[in-house]
Each structure stands twice: as structure tokens, then as C-alpha cells.
Amino acid sequence: MKFIDLGLDPRILEGIDAMGYENATPVQQQVMVPILEGKDIIAAAQTGTGKTAAFSIPILQLLSNQIRHSKNPRALILTPTRELAAQIGESVTTYGKYMQMRSTVVFGGVIINPQMKKLRPGVDVLVATPGRLLDLFSQNAVKFNQVEVLVLDEADRMLSLDFEQELNELLQVIPEERKTLLFSATMTSKVQNGLTPWKH
């Protein structure tokens, strides 16, 4: 399957073309159409299989179809480490470089004030580690009332790193009326049952 066959916004195709990509990887072929159709998904996908593009590109397409109504994030991508958050943030920026779409990345281990400042003007796509996102929420630096799409990336690693409590707290305050995309390298019972509110 070629990306051009997905009916994507020409600006997104331009971003994909700038990366030199033409054909979708197997995981992209399996999940991109269902995501574009507005379905929730659970997918087993290892790092390096193209899964970041598998959710980033459809998210940009879904958001491009609607007028922006709020400065609060419309897509929220949760991931276990700052390294992964930075990589995902870079991918979102690359694929959306020709669009009027704002994105940013927040994670722990650094001073929080600069991240709060980055959020003030508004952001369409927010990539975050769970602990830092909960900190920002508790300080009213971010609100979730406009979240349309939630991605739980590398869910098994997030649970193995003891983020279960933070994830469940976040899932309780993110709107139930949303699309949820869960990616995990392994589909353990803990992944499927540990995040109790993720199914809505």
C-alpha cells in the first residue's frame, strides 16, 4: 500500500515525501485505515516497525479535517521515556511541517517552567510522559477537555516502569468521547487489563 492511496491531506503527503517514504510498512497497513475511519485499536508493534508514523500520520489527518476550537491539546500521545517522547515529537513535526499544526513534547527530569511556557500559546498535539503530564495537569498548565485522540505508546513498558497509577489517574480525567489507540510490543494480560479505564 502506498501513502498516496490513503486520501491524505496533500500537506501531509508532502511531509512524507520529504522523508523519502512511499510504501507503508506492515503495521502501518494494518492500523492506518482503521484509525482514519475513527476506530479504536489495540496493536502489537515493536519499536522500529514504523508504528510512530502509523499513528502520527492518521492523527494529523483527523485533526486537519476539523477547525481548531481550543488552545488545549486535541491529540495526546503518552509514552514511557523522554527519548521516545522526543522521537515521536520529531516525527509529528516532520510529517506536519507543511501544516498549521502546533505540537510540543513534555517529560520529567527537567525544569517544568519552560514546558509550562511552551503550552501557554496552545498546542494541537502533545507528546508526554505520564508523570510529567500529571504534574502539568495538577498545576493547571494543561487541560484535557478538547482531547479527541489518545495514544498509549509502548503500553507494556509504561506498566513495567510503574506508570500504572499515573496512567489510570490521567485516563479518569481525559474525556471518554475520544479515539483510543494502544500500541504495545507484548500483549500481556497486564497490558489488556491493567489500564482499567482505557476502554470506554
C-alpha positions in Angstrom: 0.0 0.0 0.0 1.2 3.5 -0.9 0.7 6.5 1.3 -0.8 8.3 -1.7 -3.6 5.8 -1.7 -4.9 6.8 1.7 -6.5 10.0 0.7 -4.3 12.1 2.9 -4.1 15.9 3.0 -1.6 17.0 0.3 0.4 18.8 3.0 0.9 15.5 4.9 1.9 13.7 1.8 4.5 16.5 1.2 5.9 15.8 4.6 6.0 12.1 4.0 7.6 12.6 0.6 10.3 14.8 2.2 11.2 11.8 4.3 11.6 9.7 1.2 8.8 7.3 2.1 6.4 5.9 -0.5 5.1 2.5 0.7 3.6 1.7 4.1 5.1 -0.8 6.4 3.1 -3.9 7.5 2.0 -2.3 10.8 1.1 0.9 9.0 -1.0 -1.0 6.5 -2.9 -2.8 9.4 -3.8 0.2 11.5 -3.8 3.4 9.4 -7.1 2.8 7.6 -9.0 1.8 10.8 -7.6 4.9 12.6 -8.6 7.1 9.7 -12.1 5.6 9.9 -12.3 6.7 13.6 -11.9 3.3 15.2 -10.2 2.4 18.5 -7.3 0.0 18.1 -5.0 -2.3 20.0 -1.9 -3.2 18.1 1.2 -5.3 18.8 4.1 -3.4 17.4 7.8 -3.3 18.1 10.0 -0.2 18.0 11.4 0.2 14.5 8.4 -1.2 12.7 7.1 2.2 11.7 4.5 2.4 14.4 5.1 6.1 15.2 4.1 7.0 11.6 1.3 4.5 11.9 -0.5 6.8 14.4 1.1 10.2 13.8 0.1 10.5 10.2 -3.6 9.5 10.8 -3.8 11.8 13.8 -2.6 14.8 11.7 -5.2 13.8 9.0 -8.0 13.6 11.6 -7.1 17.0 13.1 -6.8 18.6 9.7 -10.4 17.8 8.9 -11.7 20.0 11.7 -11.4 23.6 12.7 -9.4 24.3 15.8 -11.7 25.2 18.7 -9.4 25.5 21.7 -5.8 26.1 22.7 -5.9 22.8 24.7 -4.4 19.6 23.1 -6.6 17.8 20.6 -4.3 14.7 20.4 -2.4 13.3 23.4 0.4 10.8 23.0 1.7 9.1 26.1 5.0 7.2 26.0 7.3 5.8 28.7 10.6 7.7 28.3 11.9 11.1 27.4 13.9 9.5 24.5 10.8 8.1 22.9 8.8 11.3 23.6 11.5 13.3 21.7 11.5 10.8 18.8 7.7 10.9 18.5 7.7 14.7 18.8 10.2 14.9 15.9 8.1 12.6 13.7 4.9 14.7 14.3 6.8 17.8 13.5 8.3 16.3 10.3 5.0 14.9 9.0 3.1 18.0 9.9 5.8 20.6 8.8 3.7 22.0 5.9 0.5 22.3 8.1 -0.6 24.9 10.6 -0.4 22.3 13.4 1.3 23.0 16.7 3.0 20.2 18.7 5.2 20.0 21.7 6.9 17.4 23.9 7.0 17.4 27.8 8.8 14.9 30.0 10.2 14.7 33.5 13.8 15.1 34.7 14.0 18.7 33.6 12.7 22.0 35.0 8.9 22.3 34.5 8.5 26.0 34.0 9.8 26.2 30.4 7.4 23.4 29.5 4.5 25.3 31.0 5.5 28.3 29.0 5.5 26.3 25.8 2.0 25.1 26.5 0.5 28.6 27.0 0.1 29.6 23.4 -1.8 26.4 22.7 -0.9 23.1 21.1 -2.7 20.6 18.9 -0.6 17.5 19.5 1.0 16.9 22.9 3.6 14.2 23.4 4.2 13.4 27.1 5.5 11.0 29.7 2.7 10.2 32.2 4.3 11.6 35.4 5.2 15.0 33.9 1.8 15.3 32.3 0.1 14.7 35.6 2.3 17.3 37.2 1.3 19.8 34.5 -2.3 19.0 34.9 -2.2 19.4 38.6 -0.7 22.9 38.1 -3.5 23.8 35.6 -0.9 24.2 32.9 -2.8 21.8 30.6 -6.5 20.8 30.3 -7.8 17.7 28.6 -11.4 18.9 27.7 -10.6 19.1 24.0 -8.7 15.7 23.6 -10.1 13.9 20.6 -7.4 11.2 20.2 -5.4 9.4 22.9 -2.4 7.2 22.1 -0.8 4.9 24.6 2.5 4.0 23.1 4.6 1.1 24.4 2.0 0.4 27.0 3.9 -2.7 28.3 7.0 -0.5 29.0 4.9 2.1 30.7 3.4 -0.5 33.0 6.8 -2.2 33.7 8.1 1.3 34.7 5.4 1.6 37.2 3.3 4.2 35.5 0.1 2.3 36.1 -1.2 4.7 38.8 -0.4 7.8 36.8 -1.9 6.4 33.6 -5.1 5.4 35.4 -5.3 8.9 37.0 -4.9 10.5 33.6 -7.5 8.2 32.0 -10.0 9.2 34.6 -9.8 12.9 33.6 -9.4 12.6 29.8 -12.8 12.8 28.0 -14.5 9.4 27.3 -15.6 10.7 23.9 -12.3 10.1 22.2 -10.5 7.7 19.9 -8.0 5.5 21.8 -5.0 3.9 20.1 -3.0 1.4 22.2 0.4 0.1 21.0 2.4 -2.5 22.9 5.4 -4.7 22.0 3.8 -7.5 24.0 0.1 -8.1 24.7 0.3 -9.4 28.2 -2.8 -9.7 30.4 -1.4 -6.7 32.4 -1.5 -4.6 29.3 -5.0 -5.6 28.4 -6.4 -5.5 32.0 -4.1 -3.2 33.9 -5.2 0.1 32.4 -8.8 -0.4 33.6 -10.4 2.9 32.3 -8.7 2.9 28.9 -11.7 1.1 27.3 -14.6 3.5 27.0 
